[in-house]
Amino acid sequence: MDIQEATSILSALAQGSRLEAFRLLVSHEPEGLPAGEIARALDIPQNTSSSHLSILVNAGLARSARNGRSITYRADLDRFRELTVFLLKDCCSGRSELCEPLMLELASCCDAATARCN
């Protein structure tokens, strides 16, 4: 990933409804959500939701699949991982003790027994 890709992804997330939509999709992995359910959950018109989802798809943060007359959206967690690694790759200039609180907080969101995030 380079600066331009990271900027594009961050720009897609730099809007409240899109950030909410992405977080909603993450919370519904791996099944995803139909477009109509996303619009209802965010309490926004379906055409507005569709525009936001299109931006997330174009940024590589979401994928869509047609199921009959419905479109189901899923978060692209691999792409989000790439962004996160890009942002943290040179974390604290190699001083692991400075990054430790961040790593502990990330690890604490997941239940080791089930490997599922809270």
WOGI-V620321 format. One record per helix or strand of 3 or more residues. SS is the DSSP state (@ for helix, = for strand). FROM is the first residue (numbers start at 1). TO is the last residue. Records with the same first field share a line. If there is no record, write none. Layout:
SS=FROM-TO, FROM-TO
//
This chain:
@=3-13, 16-27, 35-42, 46-58, 77-88, 91-94, 96-108
==62-67, 70-75
//
